[in-house]
């Protein structure tokens, strides 16, 4: 099963995440199928915190990918 989830790319005390489509059996930072956005929780501006390519996101959802709860929340913010 394909999941849409966060992959940690930041460093200690400075998290930065990529939003990726990945096989659910792979490790958190394992080999990804496609990167579809990023999330920076340290950013001050709400719009600068996340960038999600909604076309790619919807395409993966149509293919049957399951997003995590965090990614669903980020998608709601990005779609505004």
Helices and strands as residue ranges (DSSP letters): E 2-8, E 17-23, E 34-39, H 46-49, E 50-52, H 54-62, E 66-67, H 69-78
